[in-house]
Amino acid sequence: MVASVVKLEEPRTSQSHSLLGPARVVTATRSALEVELPGGDRRDAVPAFSVPVALAAGDTVLVIGQGEALYAIGVIRAEGAARVSFEGDLDLHAQGGVLTLHGDRGVKLHGPALEVLVERFSVIADAAVQKFTTLHQRVKDMLTLHAGESHTIVDETSLQRARKVALIAEETASVNGKQILLG
């Protein structure tokens, strides 16, 4: 069996006006594309991808067609960020496996809300920064913090309320304030 390689530099055509080759996206909407063929001819094309892809002007797509019908069936090169876009809810499920997301320069999540529902939660990082307008934490059983050092800065009032409080220092414990009220 001899394998054949199709070079996609120029579109293939036959006498019945069939076409297979690259095209540059001129304009793109969810349901229609205007593409420019290598010869400069501009044509309308229907996106026919197995996964909905959000294209932008300048992207290169693989088009196929016969007569006036032209379909974009693949992305050869995306000029900007590659985008996959779905209408409505989307459920990603690694059935029987682990879902892993990788980004050589990071992973970002954007949205009006993020809800994480898990039995066990683990974060491992060299450094972490959290910024909130308001943060509420509720721990049912035990909150444990183990740190090399701890610094807490509160611009206004700091209140600690507990049934019992123990402050234990192996060396020096100091309380410094203009007024110290006991009782």
C-alpha positions in Angstrom: 0.0 0.0 0.0 1.4 3.4 -1.0 0.7 6.3 1.3 0.0 9.7 -0.4 0.7 13.1 1.1 -1.4 16.1 0.1 0.5 19.4 0.2 -1.9 22.1 1.4 -0.1 25.1 -0.1 -2.6 25.6 -2.9 -6.2 24.2 -3.0 -7.0 21.2 -5.1 -9.7 21.7 -7.7 -11.2 19.6 -10.4 -13.5 20.3 -13.3 -16.5 19.9 -11.0 -15.2 22.8 -8.9 -14.3 20.7 -5.9 -11.9 22.3 -3.4 -9.7 21.1 -0.6 -7.1 23.5 0.9 -6.2 26.3 3.2 -8.1 29.6 3.5 -7.5 32.7 5.7 -10.4 33.8 7.8 -11.5 37.4 7.0 -14.5 37.6 9.3 -16.0 35.0 11.7 -19.3 34.5 13.5 -20.5 31.5 15.3 -22.4 30.2 12.3 -20.6 31.7 9.3 -17.2 32.6 8.0 -15.8 34.7 5.2 -12.6 33.2 4.0 -9.9 34.2 1.4 -8.5 31.5 -0.7 -4.8 31.5 -1.8 -5.7 33.1 -5.1 -7.4 36.0 -3.4 -11.0 34.9 -4.0 -13.3 35.6 -1.0 -16.0 33.1 -0.3 -18.5 32.3 2.5 -17.9 29.1 4.4 -19.9 27.2 6.9 -18.0 26.1 10.1 -18.3 22.3 10.2 -16.0 21.4 13.1 -16.7 18.4 15.4 -16.1 20.8 18.3 -17.3 24.4 18.2 -14.3 26.6 17.6 -14.2 30.3 18.0 -12.2 31.7 15.1 -10.8 35.2 14.5 -9.6 37.1 11.4 -6.2 36.0 10.3 -6.7 32.3 11.4 -6.0 29.7 8.7 -8.6 27.0 8.2 -8.8 23.9 6.0 -11.8 24.2 3.7 -13.5 21.7 1.5 -16.3 22.2 -1.0 -17.9 21.6 -4.3 -19.6 24.2 -6.4 -20.8 27.1 -4.2 -20.9 25.0 -1.0 -17.8 25.6 1.1 -17.1 24.2 4.6 -14.4 24.8 7.1 -13.4 21.5 8.6 -10.2 22.1 10.5 -8.0 24.8 12.0 -4.5 24.8 10.5 -3.2 27.8 12.5 -4.8 30.2 14.9 -3.2 33.7 15.0 -4.4 34.5 18.5 -5.5 32.4 21.4 -7.2 29.1 20.4 -10.8 29.1 21.7 -13.3 26.4 22.0 -16.8 27.8 22.7 -20.0 26.0 23.6 -23.5 27.4 24.1 -25.1 26.6 27.5 -23.7 24.4 30.2 -20.6 22.3 29.7 -19.7 19.2 31.7 -16.2 17.8 31.3 -15.9 14.3 32.8 -12.8 12.0 32.9 -14.8 8.8 33.4 -12.8 6.4 35.4 -9.7 8.8 35.3 -8.3 12.1 36.4 -9.0 15.4 34.7 -5.8 17.4 34.3 -5.4 20.9 33.0 -1.9 22.1 32.0 -0.6 25.5 30.9 3.0 26.2 30.3 2.5 29.7 31.6 -0.3 29.1 34.0 -4.0 28.2 34.3 -6.7 30.9 34.8 -10.3 30.5 35.7 -12.7 33.4 35.0 -16.4 33.6 36.0 -18.8 35.3 38.3 -18.6 32.4 40.8 -16.5 29.3 41.5 -17.8 26.4 43.6 -15.5 23.5 44.5 -17.2 20.4 46.0 -14.7 17.7 46.9 -14.1 15.2 49.7 -10.4 16.3 50.1 -8.8 19.6 49.0 -5.1 20.1 48.7 -3.1 23.0 47.4 0.7 22.8 47.0 2.6 25.9 45.9 5.9 27.6 46.3 4.1 30.9 47.0 0.4 31.9 47.3 -1.4 35.2 47.4 -5.0 35.6 48.3 -6.9 38.9 47.9 -10.5 39.3 49.0 -12.9 42.2 49.8 -14.5 40.0 52.4 -13.4 36.5 53.5 -15.5 34.2 55.8 -14.1 30.9 56.9 -16.0 28.3 58.8 -14.3 25.2 60.1 -16.5 22.6 61.9 -13.8 20.8 63.9 -10.2 22.0 64.1 -8.3 24.8 62.4 -4.5 24.2 62.5 -1.9 26.6 61.3 1.8 25.6 61.3 4.2 28.3 60.1 7.8 29.3 60.5 6.6 32.8 61.4 3.3 34.5 61.5 2.5 38.2 61.1 -1.0 39.6 61.3 -1.8 43.2 60.5 -5.2 44.6 61.1 -5.9 48.2 60.2 -8.9 48.7 62.5 -10.3 46.4 65.3 -9.1 42.9 65.9 -11.4 40.7 68.0 -10.7 37.1 69.2 -13.6 35.4 71.0 -13.3 32.0 72.5 -14.4 29.9 75.5 -10.8 29.4 76.5 -7.6 31.1 75.2 -4.0 30.0 76.0 -1.0 32.1 74.9 2.2 30.1 75.3 5.7 31.4 74.5 8.9 29.5 75.0 10.8 32.8 75.4 9.3 36.3 75.5 5.6 37.2 75.4 4.9 40.9 75.2 1.8 43.0 75.2 2.2 46.6 74.0 -0.5 49.2 73.9 -1.5 52.6 75.2 -4.1 51.0 77.4 -4.4 47.4 78.5 -7.8 46.5 80.0 -8.1 43.2 81.9 -11.4 41.8 83.1 
